[in-house]
């Protein structure tokens, strides 16, 4: 394989030869002379060399544009990364603040729950004491009523005995009156 330096040297020699031959052909054209087939080939080679120079120049411009685009892309990518990092940092800060506020709110909710639980426990305890006191009063009233009912029943029993005794006595008086009336009639 031939080295790159050798290839470039050969291209330079060929380009120089084509340039000299092209100058001669262009003099013939300016003098109005008839061109030979070789002259036409030299014109075509000159044209191809010009096109090749234009293509090479265009390629250099494309390469320069590509490099510029690459630099712009890298700069833009760097800027996007900076903005992205900044946004992520801001989002993290906002998230941290939200987490702190949620924690504070949860602590307040826990404090309110503890306070309410203590108040509810106190109410249950008070209701328990009130229920117990009310139950004791009901039992005392019930005991007092039971005693009064027993006393009343005893009185009723004594009164019934006296009524029974009275009926017995009235029955005896009635019998005695009937006997007396029958005896008086017989006489």
C-alpha positions as CSV (number, residue, x, y, z in Angstrom):
1,X,0.0,0.0,0.0
2,X,1.1,3.5,-0.8
3,X,1.4,6.1,1.9
4,X,-0.8,9.0,2.1
5,X,2.1,11.4,1.6
6,X,3.0,9.7,-1.7
7,X,-0.6,9.9,-2.9
8,X,-0.8,13.6,-2.1
9,X,2.5,14.2,-3.9
10,X,1.3,12.4,-7.1
11,X,-2.0,14.3,-7.0
12,X,-0.1,17.6,-6.7
13,X,2.1,16.7,-9.7
14,X,-0.9,15.7,-11.8
15,X,-2.8,18.8,-10.8
16,X,0.2,21.0,-11.9
17,X,0.4,19.2,-15.2
18,X,-3.3,19.6,-15.9
19,X,-3.1,23.3,-15.0
20,X,-0.2,23.9,-17.5
21,X,-2.0,21.9,-20.2
22,X,-5.2,23.7,-19.5
23,X,-3.4,27.1,-19.9
24,X,-2.2,26.0,-23.4
25,X,-5.7,24.9,-24.4
26,X,-7.3,28.1,-23.2
27,X,-4.7,30.1,-25.3
28,X,-5.8,28.1,-28.3
29,X,-9.4,28.9,-27.5
30,X,-8.6,32.6,-27.1
31,X,-6.7,32.6,-30.4
32,X,-9.7,30.9,-32.1
33,X,-7.8,27.8,-33.1
34,X,-9.5,24.5,-33.6
35,X,-9.2,22.1,-30.6
36,X,-8.0,18.5,-31.0
37,X,-9.4,15.5,-29.2
38,X,-6.5,15.7,-26.7
39,X,-7.3,19.4,-26.1
40,X,-10.9,18.4,-25.3
41,X,-9.7,15.7,-22.9
42,X,-7.5,18.4,-21.2
43,X,-10.5,20.7,-21.0
44,X,-12.5,17.9,-19.4
45,X,-9.7,17.1,-17.0
46,X,-9.5,20.7,-16.1
47,X,-13.2,20.8,-15.6
48,X,-13.1,17.7,-13.4
49,X,-10.2,19.2,-11.5
50,X,-12.3,22.4,-10.9
51,X,-15.3,20.3,-9.9
52,X,-13.0,18.3,-7.6
53,X,-11.6,21.5,-6.1
54,X,-15.2,22.7,-5.6
55,X,-16.2,19.4,-4.0
56,X,-13.2,19.5,-1.8
57,X,-14.0,23.1,-0.8
58,X,-17.6,22.2,-0.2
59,X,-16.5,19.2,1.9
60,X,-14.3,21.6,3.9
61,X,-17.2,23.9,4.4
62,X,-19.5,20.9,5.3
63,X,-16.8,19.7,7.8
64,X,-16.6,23.2,9.2
65,X,-20.4,23.4,9.5
66,X,-20.4,19.9,11.1
67,X,-17.7,21.0,13.6
68,X,-19.7,24.2,14.4
69,X,-22.9,22.1,14.7
70,X,-21.1,19.7,17.0
71,X,-19.8,22.5,19.2
72,X,-23.3,24.1,19.2
73,X,-24.8,20.7,20.0
74,X,-22.3,20.2,22.8
75,X,-23.0,23.7,24.1
76,X,-26.7,23.2,23.9
77,X,-26.5,19.8,25.5
78,X,-24.4,21.3,28.3
79,X,-27.0,24.1,28.7
80,X,-29.8,21.5,28.7
81,X,-27.9,19.5,31.4
82,X,-27.4,22.7,33.4
83,X,-31.1,23.6,33.2
84,X,-32.0,20.0,33.9
85,X,-29.7,19.9,37.0
86,X,-31.2,23.3,38.1
87,X,-34.8,22.0,37.6
88,X,-34.0,18.8,39.5
89,X,-32.4,20.8,42.3
90,X,-35.5,23.1,42.4
91,X,-37.8,20.1,42.3
92,X,-35.8,18.5,45.1
93,X,-36.1,21.7,47.2
94,X,-39.8,21.9,46.6
95,X,-40.2,18.2,47.4
96,X,-38.2,18.6,50.6
97,X,-40.3,21.6,51.6
98,X,-43.5,19.6,50.9
99,X,-42.2,16.7,52.9
100,X,-41.4,19.1,55.8
101,X,-44.9,20.6,55.6
102,X,-46.5,17.2,55.5
103,X,-44.4,16.1,58.5
104,X,-45.4,19.3,60.4
105,X,-49.1,18.7,59.5
106,X,-48.8,15.1,60.6
107,X,-47.3,16.2,63.9
108,X,-50.2,18.7,64.4
109,X,-52.7,16.0,63.5
110,X,-51.0,13.6,66.0
111,X,-51.1,16.3,68.6
112,X,-54.8,17.0,67.9
113,X,-55.5,13.2,68.0
114,X,-53.7,12.9,71.3
115,X,-55.6,15.8,72.7
116,X,-58.9,14.5,71.5
117,X,-58.1,11.0,72.8
118,X,-57.3,12.4,76.2
119,X,-60.6,14.4,76.2
120,X,-62.6,11.4,75.0
121,X,-60.9,9.3,77.8
122,X,-61.8,12.0,80.3
123,X,-65.4,12.1,79.1
124,X,-65.6,8.3,79.3
125,X,-64.2,8.4,82.8
126,X,-66.7,11.1,83.8
127,X,-69.6,9.2,82.2
128,X,-68.5,6.1,84.0
129,X,-68.5,8.0,87.3
130,X,-71.8,9.6,86.5
131,X,-73.3,6.2,85.5
132,X,-72.0,4.6,88.7
133,X,-73.4,7.5,90.8
134,X,-76.7,7.3,88.9
135,X,-76.8,3.5,89.4
136,X,-76.1,3.9,93.1
137,X,-79.0,6.5,93.4
138,X,-81.3,4.1,91.4
139,X,-80.4,1.3,93.7
140,X,-80.9,3.4,96.8
141,X,-84.3,4.6,95.5
142,X,-85.2,1.0,94.6
143,X,-84.2,-0.2,98.1
144,X,-86.2,2.7,99.8
145,X,-89.2,1.8,97.6
146,X,-88.9,-1.9,98.4
147,X,-88.8,-1.1,102.1
148,X,-91.9,1.2,101.8
149,X,-93.7,-1.5,99.8
150,X,-92.9,-4.1,102.4
151,X,-94.1,-1.7,105.2
152,X,-97.2,-1.0,103.2
153,X,-97.7,-4.7,102.6
154,X,-97.3,-5.3,106.3
155,X,-99.9,-2.7,107.1
156,X,-102.2,-4.1,104.5
157,X,-101.8,-7.5,106.0
158,X,-102.6,-6.1,109.5
159,X,-105.5,-4.3,108.1
160,X,-106.8,-7.4,106.3
161,X,-106.5,-9.3,109.6
162,X,-108.5,-6.7,111.4
163,X,-111.1,-6.7,108.6
164,X,-111.2,-10.5,108.7
165,X,-111.7,-10.3,112.5
166,X,-114.4,-7.6,112.0
167,X,-116.2,-9.8,109.4
168,X,-116.0,-12.8,111.8
169,X,-117.4,-10.6,114.6
170,X,-120.1,-9.2,112.3
171,X,-121.0,-12.8,111.2
172,X,-121.3,-13.8,114.8
173,X,-123.4,-10.8,115.6
174,X,-125.6,-11.6,112.6
175,X,-126.0,-15.2,113.7
176,X,-126.8,-14.0,117.2
177,X,-129.4,-11.5,115.8
178,X,-130.9,-14.1,113.7
179,X,-131.1,-16.5,116.6
180,X,-132.6,-13.9,118.7
181,X,-135.1,-13.0,116.1
182,X,-136.1,-16.5,115.6
183,X,-136.4,-17.1,119.3
184,X,-138.5,-14.0,119.8
185,X,-140.8,-15.0,117.0
186,X,-141.3,-18.4,118.5
187,X,-142.4,-17.1,121.7
